[in-house]
Amino acid sequence: MRAKMSRADRAKQFMPFAALKGYEEALRAKERIVVDKKDLSEEQKEELDIMIRSIRKQDIVTVVYFEKDEYLKLTGMVSKIDVDSRFIQIVNSKIQFDDLFSIIREEN
């Protein structure tokens, strides 16, 4: 006759088990599609420049930017914008102007 397992011990049988540490992260990295950075036309650069100059601290914006071989989309409040140093900070993410692909001010 087997000893009766406690409820906690029985529950442990069904808990997820990660046999290979970092395996899930490795799968996600492999699934990532690596892309080259797109060159903007002069017209696109000018439109982006106009938009950047109209953005103010505490505006809510959505940006698409290039980082580490992929394009990311971020929506949040502008916490800092520095035209001289050429970067915008959205919440805690600091993005160089040269990495921006698009920027849209969200309407309140």
N, C-alpha and C positions, 0 to 999 in steps of 0.2 A: 504494500500500500504506500502511495506517495504522500509526502507531507503536503499539507495544504499551503498554497502560496498566498501571501497577503495581496490585497488589492493593488498596492503600489508595485509589487514585484510583477504581477500579471500585466500591469500597464506598461512596464518597461519593455516587455517583449515586443510591443507594437510601436515603440518610439522609433523615429527615423535614425538610421545608422549611416554615417558618412565614413565608409571604409578608406577612401582615399582623400586625405586632407587637401583641399584646394581644387578638387576635381570639378566641382560646379563652376568655380571661377574660370578654370581653364576652358571649360566648354563654352562659357559666355564669350570669352576672348576669341575663341576660334570662330564663333558665329558672327563676330563683328566684321563688317565689310569695310575694308581699307580703301579709302578714296584719295585722290590727289586734290590738292587745293585748287579751286577754280580761280582763274584770273578774271577780274571784273573789267568791263569796258569803261572807257572814260566817262560815259554818260551815267553808268551805274555808280561809279566812284563819286561823281558830282551829286547825285541824288542822295547817296549815303551821307556825304559830307553835310548837305543841307539839313538832313534829318538829325544828325549828331548835334549840330549847332542849335537846333530847336529843342533838344531834350534838356530837361532840368532835373535837379535832385528831387527825389520823391515822386517822379513820374513813374507810372507802371508801363513797362515796355516788354515786347517779345523780340528777342534777337536770335538769329541763326549765325553761328560762328564756327570756325575751324579750330579743332584741337586734337592733337595726336592722331592724325590720319583719319579723322571722321568729322562730320558736321553735327553739331549739337544745337538743340533749340531750348531756350530758357526764357521763362516769363517771370518777372519780379520787379521790385521797386529799385530804382536807381539810387544807390547810396552815395555814389561819387562819380563825377565826370571831370576829367582833366584833359583839356584840349591841348595844352602844351606838352604833356607827357604822353598824349595819345592813348588813353585808356578810359574805359567805362567800367564801373563796378556795379553789378546788380546783386543785391544782398551781399553775399560773401565771394562771389565770383568776379575776378578781375579779368577783363577781356581787352586785349589790344585792338585798336582801331583797324590795324592791318589784317586781323583775323575775322573781322565782321563780314558777313555776307549780306545780311538784311537786318533792319531794325524797324519796328512798328510801335508807335505809341498807342497804348490801349485807351479807349475812351471810357470815362467814368460814368 
